[in-house]
Amino acid sequence: MSRVLRKRSLLVLEMTFFGVMSDMKEGNLKNGFKTVGSHESDEENNGTLAPRRSNGQNDSYLSENRFGHCSISPLSLKGIKGAGYEKMSIVQEATLPVILKGGFVFLQQAYYVLPAIEVVVESAPVDGDQKRPPVNVLVICPTRELACQAAAEAEKLLKYHPSIGTQVVIGGTQLALEQKQMQANPCQILVATPADCLLDMGFRKDIEKIVAAVPKQRQTLLFSATVPDEVRQECYFALERDHDFINTVEEGSEETHSQVRQMQLVAPLEKHFSILYGILTEHISEDVDYKVIVFCTTAMVTRLVADLLAELHLNVREIHSRKPQSYRTRNSNEFEESKGLILVSSDVSARGVDYPNVTLVIQYNYGEKR
């Protein structure tokens, strides 16, 4: 990989996500993640935009500043407008100026696609033929579904950058086919998996191998929705000691959106499924455009719950690690684009995947540690 990744190089590690980035009808959950830590970067950046913190309220998701206020290339701004974006989010307002300056950054949430594109834009074409060297940016996402979404988002913003390409490398696919695609169409932004919980799950050596394979002269971004103390301590092998730590969530703010009604129900195990079925049928009767996610603790439980609900003639799709990747991708895309559907999933869908217009989220059973 060291032969492939060129200067200016960007390494993005997106890790330790816990939650679903979903647009709820009762409120937007996209800013509902919580990050913990110290040494927040609240200073102005040489006259650039001063980041402000989200207080968890509905009107705090977008800032008043537009993308044109940052040093973004005209073609990228055109792509942003074409994708339907106008104002920066609070997180983008806080992080874009720092990232575009080339600093090492440890921060919250997945807002790396745009600065990743700008890294490639700044790299010089080869031999004046407008072809750019592969690979400038390596993005490592927690799950396959999130990697595919990140690549799709990049494709939208790259509409007016024909010389910049994106490819996805994930598990569960044909390795030979991926290699053939990489050789036939060398990309500048490579999105791959997995990065989920690698530090706290004992896979540090795998990340160290990746870091060792990329150039020493690089920019590294580490994104996380949650930042336990042990992760802060373990991150230094990938980040410089004087990296910026950016926290966009206000101290003492609520971890979940204040406008999303939440409740919990404790019941004997033998009644769990009948209660779930009752909640679902009641919700379906109240909302013709229902769009429900039911999270289960394991792949086996996910499959069982999906099978039982299907036997009861509910419109159900399932996603878990024991299904082929093509099956998971098809169901994920269908759920993203559809209404009147129930998605039963293990935690593979709970790592930052963005499903719009979700009307109800159910956690069916909790793990033993809960």
HELIX and SHEET records of a PDB file:
HELIX    1   1 ASN A   58  SER A   60  5                                   3    
HELIX    2   2 PHE A   67  HIS A   69  5                                   3    
HELIX    3   3 PRO A   74  GLY A   82  1                                   9    
HELIX    4   4 ILE A   90  LEU A  100  1                                  11    
HELIX    5   5 VAL A  113  GLU A  122  1                                  10    
HELIX    6   6 ARG A  144  LEU A  157  1                                  14    
HELIX    7   7 LEU A  175  ALA A  184  1                                  10    
HELIX    8   8 ARG A  204  ALA A  213  1                                  10    
HELIX    9   9 ASP A  229  GLU A  234  1                                   6    
HELIX   10  10 CYS A  235  PHE A  237  5                                   3    
HELIX   11  11 LEU A  269  LYS A  271  5                                   3    
HELIX   12  12 HIS A  272  GLU A  286  1                                  15    
HELIX   13  13 ALA A  299  GLU A  311  1                                  13    
HELIX   14  14 GLN A  325  GLU A  337  1                                  13    
HELIX   15  15 ASP A  347  SER A  349  5                                   3    
SHEET    1   A 7 THR A 166  VAL A 169  0                                        
SHEET    2   A 7 ILE A 189  ALA A 192  1                                        
SHEET    3   A 7 VAL A 137  ILE A 140  1                                        
SHEET    4   A 7 SER A   9  MET A  15  1                                        
SHEET    5   A 7 ARG A 218  SER A 224  1                                        
SHEET    6   A 7 VAL A 105  LEU A 107  1                                        
SHEET    7   A 7 ASP A 244  ILE A 246  1                                        
SHEET    1   B 3 GLY A  27  ASN A  28  0                                        
SHEET    2   B 3 GLY A  19  MET A  24 -1                                        
SHEET    3   B 3 ARG A 351  VAL A 358  1                                        
SHEET    1   C 2 LEU A  62  ARG A  66  0                                        
SHEET    2   C 2 LYS A  87  SER A  89 -1                                        
SHEET    1   D 4 VAL A 316  ILE A 319  0                                        
SHEET    2   D 4 LEU A 341  SER A 345  1                                        
SHEET    3   D 4 LYS A 291  PHE A 295  1                                        
SHEET    4   D 4 LEU A 360  GLN A 363  1                                        
END                                                                             
